[in-house]
Amino acid sequence: MSFYVPGQTITIETLETALDRLAVIMSEAPDDGVAYLPIWRRVERELAALRNQSDDLAAVRSRVLKLSLKTKTRPEARLKQSITGNDL
């Protein structure tokens, strides 16, 4: 379990730990911690956004790798070629 240090980058693991700790707090609170639901929902949204960002970046890296293997050129050179229509 990792703990957040102010100024540190917030990671998926950080948010997972926050949800774990919040779940315990909510389960011990009166009314099952209904007052904490807005915080729970916010952390869940932030976690989903971070996972989506991570998935999107992985897709970008995968596409660049496929492009470089397909063309056997640097991806930026291939992109310039496709934009200008000139062979490099």
Residue pairs with C-beta under 8 A, 6 or more apart in sequence:
1 17
1 20
2 11
2 13
2 14
2 17
3 17
4 10
4 14
4 17
4 18
8 14
10 46
10 50
11 50
12 47
12 50
12 51
12 54
15 43
15 46
15 47
15 50
16 47
18 43
19 40
19 43
19 44
19 47
22 36
22 39
22 40
22 43
25 33
25 36
26 32
26 33
26 36
26 40
27 33
29 35
29 36
64 75
67 75
67 78
68 74
68 75
68 78
71 78
73 81
73 88
77 88
80 88
81 87
81 88
